[in-house]
Amino acid sequence: MPLRRGRIGRPGLLGTMARTAVITGTATAPPVDLVGKLRQLSELHSAGALSDAEFAAAKKQLLG
């Protein structure tokens, strides 16, 4: 039985649509796990890896 390799030739409709969405800027970004990111920042801050100023700046950037 021969090994199947990837698709050869022109891309399928879905691939073309996805590339078009990215190029035109209509592709949506995956949702951000805001609570998870804030928890991670808090843990870094508690462990001393982030200063108060760094923690506040990172939190402000996440929250907008």
DSSP file (Angstrom, degrees, kcal/mol; ACC not computed):
  #  RESIDUE AA STRUCTURE BP1 BP2  ACC     N-H-->O    O-->H-N    N-H-->O    O-->H-N    TCO  KAPPA ALPHA  PHI   PSI    X-CA   Y-CA   Z-CA
    1    1 A M              0   0    0      0, 0.0     2,-0.1     0, 0.0     0, 0.0   0.000 360.0 360.0 360.0 122.7    0.0    0.0    0.0
    2    2 A P        -     0   0    0      0, 0.0     2,-0.2     0, 0.0     0, 0.0  -0.357 360.0-107.3 -70.9 148.9    1.6    3.3   -1.1
    3    3 A L        -     0   0    0      1,-0.1     2,-0.5    -2,-0.1     0, 0.0  -0.544  30.6-128.4 -73.5 137.6    2.1    6.1    1.5
    4    4 A R        -     0   0    0     -2,-0.2     2,-0.2     3,-0.0     3,-0.1  -0.752  24.9-162.4 -88.3 130.4   -0.3    9.0    1.1
    5    5 A R        -     0   0    0     -2,-0.5     3,-0.1     1,-0.2     0, 0.0  -0.560  33.9 -69.8-102.2 172.4    1.4   12.3    1.0
    6    6 A G  S    S-     0   0    0     -2,-0.2    -1,-0.2     1,-0.2     2,-0.1   0.031  70.6 -68.0 -56.5 169.2   -0.2   15.7    1.5
    7    7 A R        -     0   0    0     -3,-0.1     2,-0.4     1,-0.0    -1,-0.2  -0.367  51.0-152.6 -63.0 133.3   -2.5   17.3   -1.0
    8    8 A I        +     0   0    0     -3,-0.1     2,-0.3    -2,-0.1    -1,-0.0  -0.900  55.4  18.6-111.0 138.7   -0.8   18.2   -4.3
    9    9 A G  S    S+     0   0    0     -2,-0.4    -2,-0.0     0, 0.0     0, 0.0  -0.766 106.8   5.2 108.4-154.2   -2.1   21.0   -6.5
   10   10 A R  S    S-     0   0    0     -2,-0.3    -2,-0.0     1,-0.1     2,-0.0  -0.332  79.8-104.4 -69.9 148.0   -4.4   23.8   -5.7
   11   11 A P        -     0   0    0      0, 0.0    -1,-0.1     0, 0.0    -3,-0.0  -0.337  39.4-104.4 -70.0 155.5   -5.5   24.4   -2.1
   12   12 A G     >  -     0   0    0      1,-0.1     4,-2.0     4,-0.0     5,-0.2  -0.137  35.6 -96.9 -71.3 173.7   -9.1   23.4   -1.1
   13   13 A L  H  > S+     0   0    0      1,-0.2     4,-2.6     2,-0.2     5,-0.2   0.892 122.5  51.9 -61.7 -43.1  -11.9   25.9   -0.6
   14   14 A L  H  > S+     0   0    0      1,-0.2     4,-2.5     2,-0.2    -1,-0.2   0.905 109.4  49.7 -64.2 -41.0  -11.4   26.1    3.2
   15   15 A G  H  > S+     0   0    0      1,-0.2     4,-2.2     2,-0.2    -1,-0.2   0.903 112.3  48.0 -62.8 -41.0   -7.7   26.8    2.9
   16   16 A T  H  X S+     0   0    0     -4,-2.0     4,-2.3     2,-0.2    -2,-0.2   0.908 112.1  49.0 -65.6 -42.4   -8.3   29.5    0.4
   17   17 A M  H  X S+     0   0    0     -4,-2.6     4,-2.4     2,-0.2    -2,-0.2   0.899 110.8  50.5 -65.0 -40.4  -11.1   31.1    2.6
   18   18 A A  H  X S+     0   0    0     -4,-2.5     4,-2.0     2,-0.2    -2,-0.2   0.926 111.8  46.9 -64.9 -44.4   -8.8   30.9    5.7
   19   19 A R  H  X S+     0   0    0     -4,-2.2     4,-2.4     1,-0.2    -1,-0.2   0.902 112.0  51.2 -64.0 -39.8   -5.9   32.6    3.9
   20   20 A T  H  X S+     0   0    0     -4,-2.3     4,-2.5     1,-0.2     6,-0.3   0.906 108.7  51.3 -63.3 -41.7   -8.3   35.3    2.5
   21   21 A A  H  X>S+     0   0    0     -4,-2.4     5,-1.8     1,-0.2     6,-1.4   0.891 111.7  47.1 -63.7 -39.6   -9.7   36.0    6.0
   22   22 A V  H  <5S+     0   0    0     -4,-2.0     3,-0.4     4,-0.2    -2,-0.2   0.924 113.3  47.9 -68.1 -43.7   -6.2   36.4    7.4
   23   23 A I  H  <5S+     0   0    0     -4,-2.4    -2,-0.2     1,-0.2    -1,-0.2   0.898 115.4  43.9 -65.1 -41.1   -5.1   38.7    4.6
   24   24 A T  H  <5S-     0   0    0     -4,-2.5    -1,-0.2    -5,-0.2    -2,-0.2   0.578 111.9-118.1 -83.9  -8.5   -8.2   40.9    4.8
   25   25 A G  T  <5S+     0   0    0     -4,-0.9    -3,-0.2    -3,-0.4    -4,-0.1   0.666  82.8 115.5  84.7  15.9   -8.1   41.0    8.6
   26   26 A T      < +     0   0    0     -5,-1.8    -4,-0.2    -6,-0.3     2,-0.2   0.448  41.8 111.6 -97.7   0.4  -11.5   39.4    9.2
   27   27 A A        -     0   0    0     -6,-1.4     2,-0.4    -7,-0.1    -9,-0.0  -0.496  66.1-130.8 -71.0 142.0  -10.0   36.3   10.9
   28   28 A T        -     0   0    0     -2,-0.2    -2,-0.1     1,-0.0    -1,-0.1  -0.757  13.6-125.9 -97.7 142.0  -10.9   36.2   14.6
   29   29 A A        -     0   0    0     -2,-0.4     3,-0.1     1,-0.1    -1,-0.0  -0.502  36.3 -95.4 -79.2 151.5   -8.3   35.6   17.3
   30   30 A P        -     0   0    0      0, 0.0    -1,-0.1     0, 0.0     0, 0.0  -0.377  53.4 -90.8 -64.3 148.0   -8.8   32.8   19.7
   31   31 A P        -     0   0    0      0, 0.0     2,-0.4     0, 0.0    -3,-0.0  -0.280  40.3-121.7 -62.3 144.4  -10.4   33.9   23.0
   32   32 A V        -     0   0    0     -3,-0.1     2,-1.7     1,-0.1     3,-0.2  -0.720  11.2-131.6 -89.1 133.9   -8.0   35.0   25.7
   33   33 A D     >  +     0   0    0     -2,-0.4     4,-2.4     1,-0.2     5,-0.2  -0.641  34.4 175.6 -82.7  83.7   -8.2   33.1   29.0
   34   34 A L  H  > S+     0   0    0     -2,-1.7     4,-2.5     1,-0.2     5,-0.2   0.891  73.9  48.8 -62.7 -43.9   -8.2   36.3   31.0
   35   35 A V  H  > S+     0   0    0      1,-0.2     4,-2.5     2,-0.2    -1,-0.2   0.919 112.3  49.4 -64.0 -42.6   -8.7   34.7   34.4
   36   36 A G  H  > S+     0   0    0      2,-0.2     4,-2.3     1,-0.2    -2,-0.2   0.903 111.6  48.5 -62.5 -42.3   -5.9   32.2   33.7
   37   37 A K  H  X S+     0   0    0     -4,-2.4     4,-2.5     2,-0.2    -2,-0.2   0.910 112.3  48.5 -65.5 -42.4   -3.6   35.0   32.7
   38   38 A L  H  X S+     0   0    0     -4,-2.5     4,-2.4     2,-0.2    -2,-0.2   0.894 111.3  50.6 -64.7 -39.2   -4.4   37.1   35.8
   39   39 A R  H  X S+     0   0    0     -4,-2.5     4,-2.4     2,-0.2    -2,-0.2   0.915 110.4  49.7 -63.5 -42.8   -3.9   34.0   38.0
   40   40 A Q  H  X S+     0   0    0     -4,-2.3     4,-2.3     2,-0.2    -2,-0.2   0.915 111.4  48.6 -63.0 -43.3   -0.5   33.4   36.4
   41   41 A L  H  X S+     0   0    0     -4,-2.5     4,-2.5     1,-0.2    -1,-0.2   0.911 110.7  51.3 -61.7 -41.8    0.5   37.0   36.9
   42   42 A S  H  X S+     0   0    0     -4,-2.4     4,-2.8     1,-0.2    -2,-0.2   0.900 109.6  49.5 -62.9 -41.5   -0.6   36.9   40.5
   43   43 A E  H  X S+     0   0    0     -4,-2.4     4,-2.0     2,-0.2     6,-0.2   0.904 111.5  48.6 -65.2 -40.9    1.5   33.7   41.1
   44   44 A L  H  <>S+     0   0    0     -4,-2.3     5,-2.2     2,-0.2     6,-1.1   0.899 113.0  48.4 -64.1 -40.1    4.6   35.3   39.5
   45   45 A H  H ><5S+     0   0    0     -4,-2.5     3,-1.0     4,-0.2    -2,-0.2   0.918 111.7  48.9 -65.9 -44.3    4.0   38.4   41.6
   46   46 A S  H 3<5S+     0   0    0     -4,-2.8    -1,-0.2     1,-0.3    -2,-0.2   0.841 109.2  53.2 -64.1 -34.1    3.6   36.3   44.8
   47   47 A A  T 3<5S-     0   0    0     -4,-2.0    -1,-0.3    -5,-0.2    -2,-0.2   0.569 117.8-113.3 -78.9  -8.1    6.7   34.3   44.0
   48   48 A G  T < 5S+     0   0    0     -3,-1.0    -3,-0.2    -4,-0.5    -2,-0.1   0.531  86.3 118.0  89.2   6.1    8.7   37.6   43.7
   49   49 A A  S   <S+     0   0    0     -5,-2.2     2,-0.4    -6,-0.2    -4,-0.2   0.737  75.4  45.3 -77.3 -22.0    9.3   37.2   39.9
   50   50 A L  S    S-     0   0    0     -6,-1.1    -2,-0.2    -9,-0.1    -1,-0.1  -0.975  81.3-135.3-122.6 135.4    7.4   40.4   39.2
   51   51 A S     >  -     0   0    0     -2,-0.4     4,-2.7     1,-0.1     5,-0.2  -0.278  34.7-100.8 -74.8 171.1    7.8   43.6   41.1
   52   52 A D  H  > S+     0   0    0      1,-0.2     4,-2.4     2,-0.2     5,-0.2   0.911 125.3  48.0 -59.5 -42.1    4.7   45.6   42.1
   53   53 A A  H  > S+     0   0    0      2,-0.2     4,-2.4     1,-0.2    -1,-0.2   0.906 112.4  47.7 -67.0 -42.2    5.2   48.0   39.2
   54   54 A E  H  > S+     0   0    0      2,-0.2     4,-2.5     1,-0.2     5,-0.2   0.908 112.9  49.4 -65.1 -41.8    5.7   45.1   36.7
   55   55 A F  H  X S+     0   0    0     -4,-2.7     4,-2.5     2,-0.2     5,-0.2   0.926 112.3  47.5 -62.2 -45.6    2.6   43.3   38.0
   56   56 A A  H  X S+     0   0    0     -4,-2.4     4,-2.3    -5,-0.2    -2,-0.2   0.898 113.2  48.4 -64.3 -40.3    0.5   46.5   37.8
   57   57 A A  H  X S+     0   0    0     -4,-2.4     4,-2.1     2,-0.2    -2,-0.2   0.915 113.4  46.3 -66.1 -42.8    1.7   47.2   34.3
   58   58 A A  H  X S+     0   0    0     -4,-2.5     4,-2.1     2,-0.2    -2,-0.2   0.892 113.6  49.1 -67.2 -39.6    1.0   43.7   33.1
   59   59 A K  H  X S+     0   0    0     -4,-2.5     4,-2.5    -5,-0.2     5,-0.2   0.904 110.7  50.5 -65.9 -41.4   -2.4   43.6   34.7
   60   60 A K  H  X S+     0   0    0     -4,-2.3     4,-1.4     1,-0.2    -2,-0.2   0.894 109.2  51.5 -63.5 -39.3   -3.3   47.0   33.1
   61   61 A Q  H  < S+     0   0    0     -4,-2.1    -1,-0.2     1,-0.2    -2,-0.2   0.909 112.3  46.2 -65.0 -41.3   -2.3   45.7   29.7
   62   62 A L  H  < S+     0   0    0     -4,-2.1    -2,-0.2     1,-0.2    -1,-0.2   0.913 116.4  43.5 -66.5 -42.5   -4.5   42.6   30.1
   63   63 A L  H  <        0   0    0     -4,-2.5    -1,-0.2    -5,-0.2    -2,-0.2   0.631 360.0 360.0 -82.7 -13.0   -7.5   44.5   31.3
   64   64 A G     <        0   0    0     -4,-1.4    -3,-0.2    -5,-0.2    -4,-0.1   0.462 360.0 360.0  89.8 360.0   -7.2   47.3   28.8
